[in-house]
Amino acid sequence: MKLVVRVKLLPTPEQAVALESTLRACNEAATWAAGVAFAEKAMKPLALRKHTYQQIKARWGLGAQAAQHAIKKSCDAYTTLRANLRAGNHGKPGSKRYERASGKPIAFRERAAQPYDDRMLSWRHEDHTVSIWTTSGRMKKVAFTGEAGQLAVVAAHRRGESELLCRGGQWFLLVTCDVAEAEPNTHPAGFVGVDLGIVNIATTSTGIRHSGRHLNRRREADRALRSKLQKKGTKSAKRRARKHAGREARRARDINHKISKRIAAEAQRTGRGIALEDLGGIRERARLRKPQRVTLHSWSFHQLGSFIAYKAKRAWVPVVHVDPAYTSRECSRCHHIARANRPSQAVFTCGSCGFAEHADHNASHNISHRGWYAWVRGAESQAPALTLIA
């Protein structure tokens, strides 16, 4: 199983200057190479290398490996763009959005991530330093830090390339690790049903409810601050907006990591699998008023589901996705389905058998039942192969 572990670098001011100039040079070279690829229709590494390799080395002073990575990064970006165009992620062919995405060369941000292989980056785990290539020469003894468990994974299982990244003035290495999978649990004792929502982020069939009240209030405050700063438009307002950019997403990500860790640990401890709702396309299907659309589009259900799935895979807890239709209206006791069973957001009362329960707990039991039925009918675990540890 592949994991990507984020390791924080602690460069000195002089080292940070060298890293920043390196990122800028690599991304300027990659942007130029992407322009050549667009003009020459040479979007494969071998073809693009003939047009750009020598010029990149001479113009930006990149080493052989860095130049190769800049070329490959440009080609990979076009491969991703073509896949998104085919999938319709940029609208239909002929639309303004489609033409805007496909009608111009790809450009990279100055601080976009840059790949590093073992020839450009070496590790000294005993003293927590790395030796890294820069445009100013090889830079040794760049300190790094991280959570002890993650650093142990890096030391034991690091494979392939790493990526240098600058975010918010902080430096990171995204390290690819290849971890052996645990023995699969092919006979789970049942399934923990997980009902995902906005008022309650996640509710499990084991009786645990993770409230979203605090997160939603902070989101509203962040949204109000962002709107206020945008309207003001002064230099200090823009500076403050940049400082707080991404705060809402980082907070939601941290909460999703904590919730998913608890759910996966509970399933592993009890020898059960995890059943999740298949909520793909819900944003397109839902017909809501504008204030409700804002809330729906800030709902990070996909991220939480992916975090649960990859943490389950690490412990080899089977994961299945089930049809979410009518889980909130179906009685988990007698399976009677009616709109009247859900008189309010939090209340479920069955009109047939009289069973009453918190609506989200009732839905989680339905999801648990559907997960078990899907498993015994031969469904395979849908935990992903590639994951990210924050």
Secondary structure, 3 states (H helix, E strand, C coil): CEEEEEEEEECCHHHHHHHHHHHHHHHHHHHHHHHHHHHHCCCCHHHHHHHHHHHHHHHHCCCHHHHHHHHHHHHHHHHHHHHHHHHCCCCCCCCHHHHHHHCCCCCCCCCCCEEECCCCEEEECCCCEEEEEECCEEEEEEEEECCHHHHHHHHHHEEEEEEEEEECCEEEEEEEEECCCCCCCCCCCCEEEEEECCCEEEEECCCCEEECHHHHHHHHHHHHHHHHHHHHCCHHHHHHHHHHCCHHHHHHHHHHHHHHHHHHHHHHHHCCEEEEECCCCHHHHCCCCHHHHHHHHCCCHHHHHHHHHHHHHHCCCCEEEECCCCCCCECCCCCCECHHHCCCCCEEECCCCCCEEEHHHHHHHHHHHHHHHHHHCCCCCCCCCEEEEC
